[in-house]
Amino acid sequence: MLERILDFGSRHQAANLLLAENKAGELVAGALLVQDDGRSFYLAGGASEQGRSIGAMNLVLWSAIAKAKEDGLQVFDFEGSM
């Protein structure tokens, strides 16, 4: 389901997948976000054990909030998160 949301949202410039990697280039955290009506919705995200230990999810969410502001969105909504 999340793959379909990302595919549809990407085609309509309404979805973002933000990822964090460790120094070795391994994926350690990520978040799926969609945008609509001046809002960014955090739908789903997660981190590996290493990602949790280094705070990668915090970085991903901070980056998502900063991107929403940069894009002129007025609200960052955590309510959609799974």
Secondary structure, 3 states (H helix, E strand, C coil): CHHHHHHHHHHCCCEEEEEEECCCCCEEEEEEEEEECCEEEEEEEEECHHHHHHCHHHHHHHHHHHHHHHCCCCEEECCCCC
